Amino acid sequence: MAGSISSFVAESQRWKSGDHQSLIDYQKLGKAAKLSIPTPDHYHPLLYALGLQRPQDKVSFPIEGISYGSISMRSVLIEAA
């Protein structure tokens, strides 16, 4: 499950197009979101990063992967253009 949510977050078009609302409303993804994000304390920092992004910034994910079968290690790098 963590992999599917992690992939959803990483879809670059969401970041490039400024489609932040779908990332904010992750609960609407249903059971997968609830299982992957049982408490939002580790997801909220991603939302802070969204607030820092400017339209011209480059977004990448330098660290990816799933540890222990359920913990996403995805990191977000926002670089000024």
N, C-alpha and C positions, 0 to 999 in steps of 0.2 A: 504494500500500500504506500509506503513512504516514497517508493520510486515513482509512482504515478503522480503524486502531489509534487514531488521535486521536479519532475518533467514539466508539469503544468506551470510551475513557477518560472522555469528556465526558458519557456517559449519566448524567444527573443522578440517576436513581433509584439507581444504584450508590453515589453519594455520600450521598444522603439516607437510604437504608436502611441504610447502614453496610456494604454488600456490598464490603468492601475485599479480601476474599480473591481474588475474580476479577481484580482489578487486580494483586495481588501475584503471582498465578500466570499472568501474561500469556503465558508460554511455551506454555501449553496451547492457545493460539490457532493454533498450527501455523505454516505457512510465512509467513503474513502478519506474524506477530509477529517471526519470525526476520529477515525482510527489513526490517521497519520499525525493529527494535531489535537491530541486529547485535551491539552491545556495550551493556551496561546503564548505562554511566556517565552518560548523560543522562536515563535513566528513573528511576534511584534517587532523585533529589531529589523526584519525585512521591510516592514511598513515604514519605519523611520528612514531606511535607505531610499524607498520610493519617493519620500518627501524631499530628498536631497537632489534627486535626478532632474537635470534640465534637458530640454528637448535635444540639444546638440551633443549631450554627453554620450560617450561610448560605454556600453554595458557588456561585461563579460563574466564568465563563471570559472575562475581559475582553479577552483577545487571542487570536484564532484565525487560522487560515489555514495554507496550505502554501507554503513558499518553495522555489524551484528545483525544483518538482515532486516533492520527496520529504522536505522538512524541515518538521515541524510546529512552528509557533510558539505553540501553545496554552499559555496561562498560567492558573494556578489562583489564585483569590482566596478565602481563607477568612476570613469576617467573623464576629466574635462577635455572638451574638444579643442 
